Amino acid sequence: MLNHFQFKLYRHDFQIKFSRCRLMMSHLLKRYASRKYLERRNIENSKLSDAALLALMCLKVQYQVATWRKFCQLVSDVIPSLPMLEYSRFMRRCKNLIPIFQSIRSGLIEMSSYGDIAIIDSFPLPLCQDHRKFRAILFQCFADIGYNATKQKYYYGFKVHVVTDTQGLILNYELTPASIHDAKAAPEVIENCPCPFVIADVGYVGKKLQHIFSQMGY
């Protein structure tokens, strides 16, 4: 990925997307972030604005850069005029922006139009290769070993539970240890979903879960 940005076309594309995304995030911040946050102390002295940081967080996902260090290096190479922060401070600022990011996401969902049908499903998020799953220690207080029924094998990591509408708009999501069954996480994930009908696969079949959903109005 980094080698591709040696070409002028890719550098120009990244710069244009960053400028557009930063402008969009600036408008969203004014609309959805609290006044207390926007007027916090010493904000005018920040080298990198909140809007620029949110734009970079989105671009990291869009360009599928593997690590934050590689992404910071990419940004420094592609946009040398951007005053990048020291790596540890950059990560702290990004972490502090997560609640703001969630507020923006929730606000955009409320503005969006969706139908009556929601789709719930989950997918594995492994943290290591198969041969290391029984001795991995990354996130050992949170992750564990679960079973991937699609590939019929065990893995170490997390499981992501997602609810979307029929157009793919993410309405809610939750990250759990890999061992948590889909049916156990479903009530919390589906809570406050605006769609009255929910489509799910056989991992969610069960009279108990159906009764819980019925009580919740789904």
C-alpha positions as a printed Julia matrix, in Angstrom:
218×3 Matrix{Float64}:
   0.0     0.0    0.0
   2.76    2.47   0.91
   4.56    1.82  -2.38
   1.43    2.7   -4.35
   1.45    6.2   -2.91
   4.78    6.92  -4.58
   2.69    7.53  -7.7
   1.37   11.05  -8.06
  -2.15    9.85  -8.94
  -2.61    7.99  -5.65
  -1.12   10.84  -3.6
  -3.49   13.31  -5.24
  -6.48   11.01  -4.65
  -5.63   10.67  -0.96
  -5.2    14.44  -0.54
  -8.54   15.19  -2.19
 -10.39   12.61  -0.07
  -8.77   13.95   3.09
  -9.81   17.54   2.28
 -13.41   16.52   1.55
 -13.66   14.28   4.59
 -12.2    16.94   6.88
 -14.74   19.5    5.66
 -17.59   17.03   6.17
 -16.37   16.15   9.68
 -16.14   19.82  10.56
 -19.86   20.26   9.78
 -20.78   17.06  11.65
 -18.81   18.11  14.73
 -20.67   21.41  14.91
 -23.97   19.58  14.64
 -23.51   16.55  16.9
 -20.64   17.26  19.34
 -21.52   18.89  22.63
 -20.73   22.57  23.13
 -18.66   21.67  26.2
 -16.43   19.47  24.08
 -16.08   21.96  21.25
 -15.14   24.76  23.65
 -12.82   22.77  25.88
  -9.69   24.39  27.25
  -6.72   25.05  24.93
  -8.47   23.59  21.89
  -7.29   26.53  19.8
  -3.67   25.48  20.45
  -4.07   22.01  18.94
  -1.71   21.29  16.05
  -4.25   18.95  14.47
  -7.97   19.71  14.58
 -10.63   17.22  15.67
 -12.11   17.3   12.17
  -8.74   16.36  10.65
  -8.31   13.5   13.13
 -11.79   12.12  12.41
 -11.07   12.34   8.68
  -7.82   10.39   9.14
  -9.62    7.73  11.19
 -12.09    7.23   8.32
  -9.36    7.14   5.67
  -7.39    4.5    7.56
 -10.37    2.18   7.25
 -11.08    3.13   3.65
  -7.49    2.5    2.51
  -7.2    -0.64   4.67
  -3.81    0.23   6.16
  -2.86   -2.57   8.57
  -1.44   -0.57  11.51
  -1.63    2.96  12.85
   2.15    3.38  12.63
   2.11    2.59   8.92
  -0.82    4.93   8.44
   0.93    7.79  10.26
   3.96    7.24   8.07
   1.74    7.25   4.97
   0.07   10.53   5.99
   3.44   12.18   6.67
   4.68   11.13   3.22
   1.54   11.99   1.27
   0.55   15.23   3.06
   3.85   16.7    4.35
   2.16   20.06   5.06
  -0.15   18.45   7.65
   1.24   18.99  11.18
   1.19   15.38  12.43
   1.33   14.69  16.16
   3.8    12.48  17.97
   2.55    8.9   17.69
   1.46    8.32  21.32
  -0.34   11.68  21.46
  -1.98   10.96  18.11
  -3.36    7.69  19.46
  -4.61    9.36  22.67
  -6.44   12.0   20.65
  -8.03    9.34  18.45
  -9.14    7.37  21.52
 -10.72   10.49  23.05
 -12.65   11.07  19.83
 -14.38    7.67  19.87
 -17.43    8.92  21.89
 -17.75   11.86  19.47
 -17.55    9.46  16.55
 -20.36    7.43  18.1
 -22.49   10.55  18.62
 -22.08   11.44  14.96
 -22.96    7.89  13.91
 -26.09    7.87  16.08
 -27.14   11.27  14.74
 -26.73   10.18  11.13
 -28.75    7.01  11.76
 -31.62    9.08  13.16
 -31.56   11.22  10.01
 -31.44    8.22   7.68
 -34.45    6.53   6.13
 -34.8     2.77   6.58
 -37.49    0.17   6.03
 -39.26   -2.2    8.41
 -36.73   -5.04   8.12
 -33.42   -5.4    9.96
 -30.8    -8.12   9.51
 -28.71   -9.42  12.41
 -25.59  -11.54  12.08
 -22.08  -11.98  13.46
 -18.59  -12.66  12.14
 -15.31  -13.77  13.75
 -12.47  -11.38  14.49
  -9.38  -13.57  15.05
  -6.3   -12.03  16.67
  -3.7   -14.6   15.63
  -2.97  -17.52  13.3
  -4.54  -20.9   14.02
  -1.36  -22.49  15.34
  -1.04  -19.79  18.04
  -4.61  -19.74  19.32
  -3.89  -21.75  22.49
  -0.89  -19.66  23.56
  -1.85  -16.15  22.42
  -1.88  -13.52  25.16
  -3.04  -10.44  23.22
  -6.15   -9.02  24.97
  -6.17  -12.11  27.18
  -8.46  -10.41  29.71
 -11.11   -9.83  27.04
 -10.66  -12.26  24.12
 -11.02  -16.03  24.25
 -11.42  -19.09  22.03
 -14.6   -19.54  20.03
 -15.9   -21.71  17.21
 -16.36  -20.49  13.65
 -19.2   -22.64  12.29
 -18.71  -21.43   8.7
 -15.1   -22.61   8.5
 -15.64  -25.34  11.11
 -12.64  -24.45  13.22
 -11.74  -22.78  16.5
 -10.04  -19.38  16.71
  -8.77  -16.95  19.33
 -10.18  -13.44  19.38
 -13.51  -11.65  19.34
 -16.88  -11.86  17.65
 -18.59   -8.86  16.05
 -22.39   -8.74  16.19
 -24.04   -6.34  13.71
 -27.56   -5.17  12.91
 -28.17   -3.5    9.53
 -31.11   -2.51   7.4
 -31.7    -4.14   4.01
 -29.5    -1.52   2.31
 -26.51   -2.29   4.55
 -26.79    0.71   6.9
 -25.29   -0.34  10.26
 -27.87    0.37  12.96
 -25.95   -1.1   15.9
 -23.02   -3.37  16.67
 -21.26   -5.02  19.61
 -17.89   -6.65  20.19
 -17.83   -9.73  22.45
 -15.37  -12.53  23.28
 -15.34  -15.24  20.63
 -17.09  -17.77  22.88
 -20.28  -15.69  23.3
 -23.15  -17.31  21.41
 -25.08  -15.22  18.89
 -28.38  -15.75  20.71
 -26.92  -14.44  23.96
 -25.67  -11.19  22.44
 -28.72  -10.62  20.21
 -31.08   -8.85  22.71
 -28.52   -6.18  23.56
 -27.5    -5.69  19.92
 -31.08   -5.36  18.69
 -32.16   -3.0   21.5
 -33.54    0.33  20.19
 -33.47   -0.94  16.61
 -36.08    1.09  14.67
 -37.13   -1.84  12.44
 -39.96   -4.06  13.77
 -39.01   -7.18  11.77
 -35.68   -8.96  12.22
 -34.16  -11.52   9.84
 -31.53  -13.91  11.24
 -29.86  -17.22  10.38
 -30.14  -20.52  12.27
 -27.66  -19.32  14.9
 -30.49  -17.28  16.4
 -33.2   -19.94  16.34
 -34.81  -20.7   19.71
 -38.09  -20.24  21.52
 -36.43  -18.36  24.38
 -34.86  -15.8   22.06
 -38.07  -15.47  20.07
 -39.95  -14.78  23.31
 -37.41  -12.14  24.35
 -37.64  -10.42  20.96
 -41.44  -10.55  21.14
 -41.4    -8.84  24.53
 -39.11   -6.14  23.09
 -41.64   -5.51  20.3
 -39.88   -7.28  17.43
